[in-house]
Each structure stands twice: as C-alpha cells, then as structure tokens.
Amino acid sequence: VGRPRTTGPAKSGSTTSEEILAAAATLFCSQGYGGTSTHAIAQLAGISQGNVHHHFASKDAILHELLLRTVRPSVEFATQLIHDTTDAAERLWALCAYDAQLLMASPSNTGTLYLLPETAGERFAQYHAERNRLRSDYRTLVSDSGRVTNDHIDAVTGMVYALVESVILRRRNEPDLHGPQVVIQTGDAALLLIGTERHELPVIRTRAQQRWGITPGL
Amino acid sequence: VGRPRTTGPAKSGSTTSEEILAAAATLFCSQGYGGTSTHAIAQLAGISQGNVHHHFASKDAILHELLLRTVRPSVEFATQLIHDTTDAAERLWALCAYDAQLLMASPSNTGTLYLLPETAGERFAQYHAERNRLRSDYRTLVSDSGRVTNDHIDAVTGMVYALVESVILRRRNEPDLHGPQVVIQTGDAALLLIGTERHELPVIRTRAQQRWGITPGL
C-alpha cells in the first residue's frame, strides 16, 4: 500500500514540484486558500497550468503536501525516540525542540494552514492520521517521564502539544523571532509543564542536545 | 473620537446584530472567510441581506467585530490589573486565566480567524492596536514580577502570550477539552514559564482567584 496518488507530488523532489509548492505556500498564506487558483500558482511558479496538474491532481493535493511537510519529519523523529530507552524527559525535550525547529522552518509559516476550515475534511485524512500519531507519541513520552500522575497525562499532553504548535502563532506575532532561541525555549518550557524543576533543566537539555544532535543555530 | 463606524454594529447589542455575528462566526469557521457571502450570512440569520448591511458596512466589518470580541474584554481587564499594586505574579495569573476563559468561550472558536491572511491588513487596524496593547500589558506584568532578567523579558512575554493564545489550537485539537481545567492550567503554566517554583503555585493561584473573582466552572 503506497502513498495515495493525490497526496504527494508525482515526481517527489523534482525541481518543478518544489517550485509549485513554494509558490502555493506564498499565495495560500498571503491571499488565502480560497482566493488562490492553480492558475495563479502556475503563474508565480513560472510554468503552465497543465504542468501544475501534471504534478498535483488538485489544489487540495498541493495543500495536503504542504501540511504533511509540517508534520512528517517530526513523526519520523518521534518513532526513533519512542523506541529508545534513555530518560523520557530528555527524549521529550528533543521532540519538542525538533518539532519547534520544523515549524520555525516552514516556508511562509504554512503551519497556520491547518486552522483553515477547508483542512478539516476527509480529503486530508493522511495529514490528520500523521498528527494523531505524533500526538500519541508526545503522550507516550509525557507518560514515560514518570513526572505526571495518570489522571493528568491527557491534559498535560494537550498543553505541551499546543505549546509546541504555538510556534506558528509566535511567527505571526513576533516579526523578529529568533529561531534557535525559540527551539531551546520550547524544549525547556515543555519540561517545566511536565513538572521538571528549573534547576534540572541544564543537565537534561545538554544531554538531549548531544544525544539527538539538536544544535539550533550552529 | 468615537469608535469608527465600520468596526462595530450600528446598534450594538441589538438582537439582530447579535444574530448576524453568530451566523457569521458559524460560517466563517466552517466554510472559510472567502467562501462566505453576506447573502449566506443573511440566510442563516433568517433576515434580508439589506438588513445585514443596515447593521454592518461590509463582511470585513463583521469579521472585525468578531475579532475585537476575542480581545477587547481582556484589554479592559488588563487595564485594571496594570493599575493595581498587588503581587505582579498574581495579576499575571489572573490575566492569563481570564484571557484563556475568553478564548474558550468564543463562538465557533473565532480566535482562529486572526490567522487568516485577510486580517493582516490596515482594515483591521483597531484589532491589531488592541492586541498590541494587550501584549504590552502582558509584558509589563512579566517585567513587574521581578522573576525574569531584563534581557529575557521579550522572549518570555512572547512565549506566555502564545501559550494563552494556544487555547484556540487546543479547542481544535481536543474535542473534549474541559474549559475550567484549561483556564487554571493556563494561569499555572504561565507562572512556571516566568520562573515561579511549582510549590509556590497553590498560594498565588488561590489569591489571584479570590482577588479577581476568577472561578471557572462555578
């Protein structure tokens, strides 16, 4: 069972599909999704509308691929983390920092597009499945940290997950946002929310950064 | 200098303008802003399109009023808090909890609409001015708490403000979100982010709730 035809570029990684995605991200986030036509995307990418449709079945397929890129790398990293046996707080720090880094890097802050009413439907099922999987991995790490009582695990996970996602709000609110600082700050904040004492942070942070190679800004 | 004509209902508080706002919130958040016409709003509200235009100059004016309602009450509360002289951490707890409560209560989670590219422009200047004012009051409280060093005040304020706003993300992510729990959780989390030790929370929270009358769920 491969990836459904309509959710990704026909020629993944080809220059043309990358140019289509970049143009679409710019337009969706400046003109709105409803206000953007595949014609306008083709124009901005400097190709024909036929060529857009050669790479993507529809405008929804372009949006779907942009959305998947805001979550897929974090899902893959989370899968690695979940199967590791080192300190769960350290792994949670790594996941939050990695995920924040991904959201900081998305072109035109495409993460905001997930709040569109248009993305709620079944057509974006794969995206929703990936997000659920990521969220469930966050929950496992919160739980495995042993710092949260059972009856609070869902509430704390909800807050940690939203804290990481709030990077998309900060990119909108703070024009001079400093990426590497946000990444560190997000990892640290998540640990405070699960009950880590402030004085424990430097050791956990340093270990997480070394073990998982998260060195923002270097 | 009164409120500009186009940003609020002509007859504030009238049943008809409230019905228009409720119908618009439902449609904007389910069909998208671009996909909603004043005709559709009139239909859902059960009135004529002419009557919509009697109350609001344009679709933008309706959106503007909905956006202002997600921020104006918090701005008013913040103004009270800023002029008080009790413990700043207590006042910050109160502002975060109040603001979270407001975002939890907005019909159809209208807070999400501020992420639309459409709202970035000058037409929504009053809304942006109110948000800047609120943000600046958050900054004052973070600073007055005496718990954050000068060179971290902006970064910590950015994170606290985004944490509160992330209530709109949680409403989207967590269908069974429990309002009163989120309100308390948000106040507590903000204090952890400014450096409050966990063992200090119960006293500050109780005082803040009593002094400012924030008793979610009661």
Interface residues (C-beta under 8 A of the other chain):
Chain A: F28 C29 S30 Q31 G32 Y33 G34 G35 T112 L115 L116 P117 E118 R135 A155 G158 M159 Y161 A162 L163 E165 S166 V167 I168 L169 R170 R172 N173 E174 L177 H178 Q181 Q185 A189 L192 L193 G195 E197 R198
Chain B: F28 C29 S30 Q31 G32 Y33 G34 G35 T112 L115 L116 P117 E118 R135 A155 G158 M159 Y161 A162 L163 E165 S166 V167 I168 L169 R170 R172 N173 E174 L177 H178 Q181 Q185 A189 L192 L193 G195 E197 R198
